[in-house]
Amino acid sequence: LSVSTDLIGVPALRCRGLLARLGVHDRSGDGRVFETYPAGALQQWGLRSTGYKGAQGRPIRQRMLAQLEGLAPWLVLNEEARALIAASDDALDALVAALNARACQLGWTLGPADEADRAAASREGWIHLPRPDALERGLPDRPRLSRV
């Protein structure tokens, strides 16, 4: 399938426009913009990555949030954020993507391993997966989070 007819076609085109406006030419994530994948991040952290979507996934999302907080005791969410994450798989994915992006910013991800990977990633992009211990490391030089 062409990317233009695939389910990810529209978001891919939007992303391309955003990258152009930001002046991003290297897609390896070695700068200001990082590509993340919530399911991959959850797997890296030893958490469930399936079954939490939709209304029936609410109890699973609540357990996953408790597990995330156990892995990252520095993460403090208010009740409004907790309720939103319980109600919405998109909100949980957004939280996981934000945590993954912060790990990218701190260099706590699995980036391209060698020059060939870096060259390919600069053209094609690279999905940065967090190191398994990224949540335990915390957020240095940042205040505790109280809102998401």
N, C-alpha and C positions, 0 to 999 in steps of 0.2 A: 504494500500500500504506500502511496505517496503520503508524505507528512501532511499535505494539504487536505487529504481525505480522511486521515486518521483522527481518532478522538483527541489527540494532543495537538492537532494542527493549529487551532486558534490560539491556545496558550503559547505554543512555540513561536508563532508569529508575533504575538504581543511581547514575549520575552526578547525576541530579536530587536524589536523597536525600542524597548527599554535599554537594552545593552548599547544600541547605537546612540541614544540620547545621553547615556552616561559616558560615552567614549570608551567603552570596554571593547578591546580588540582581542585580547588573550582570554580564552574561555576556560582556562585551567583552574580558575578559582584562586589564583595566586595574587589576589588584590582586594578590591572592594566588593565583588559580587561572587557569591558561592552558590553552586547548585547542590541542593540537599534532597534527600529521599527519606521521608518519615519512616517507612517500613524498614528500610535498611538501618537507620539509626536505632530504632527499637530493637532490632535483632542484635546489633552491636552491644547494646546495653543489657542483653539477656531478657528482654521483655517480649511479650506476645506482639505479633505484627499483623495478625488477621483476626476476623470475627468481631471487631469493635465498631464497624460501620453501621449506620442506620439506627433506628429507634430501638431495635432489639439489642444493640450493643451497649446501651447505657450502663448496665451493671459492670460490664467488662471495662468500659472506659473509667468508671469509678475505681475499680481495682488497679488498673494501669496507672492512674494518677497517684494513687497511694504508693505504688511501687516506685514511680518516678521520684516522689518526694522522699522515699526511703533511700534511694540512690543519691539524691541531691538534697541533703538536709538544709542547705542554704537557700533553697527555692521556697519562697513564702508567697502563697497565693491567697487573695482575699476570697470571701464567700461568693462574690459575684463571678469571679473568674472560675472558681471551682464549679459553680452551677452551670456556667456556659460550657465548660469542657465536658461535664457529665451529659449535657444536652446535645452537644454537637461534635461529631467526629472531625469536622473541619477545624474546630477550635483546638482539639487535641493535636491534630496534625500541625497546626500553626505553632503551637507551643513547642512541639518536638523539632520542627524546622528551625525555630528561633534558637533553641538550645544548641542544635547542630551548627547553625551559622556562627554562634559565639565560639564554639569549639574550633571552627575553621579559622576564625579571626585570631585565635590564640595559638594556632598551629597544632591543635590536638586532634587532627584527622588523618586518615589514611590517604595521602596524596599520591600523585604519580611517583612510581618507584625509581624510574631511570630516565635517561634522556629521550629514549624512544617514546615512552609513555607521556613525558612532558610535551614533546612535539605534537603528538596526536591530541593530547588534551587541550593544547592551545587553540587547535582548529575545531575539534569536535565537542569539547567540553569535558568536564570531569565531575562526577557525583562524589562529593566528599562525604565519607562515612566517618563518624566520630570514633576515636579510640575507645575501647571498652571502659577505660577509667576516666573518661572526660567529665562525667557528671560528678565523680568523687572529688575531682580537682577543684571544683567550684568556679567562682568568677572573680579572679584577682582584680584589685583596684576598681571594684564596682560596688555600689551600695546594694543592700539586699533588695530583691525584687518584691514589690508589694502589689503591683498591678501587671496584668498581661494584656 
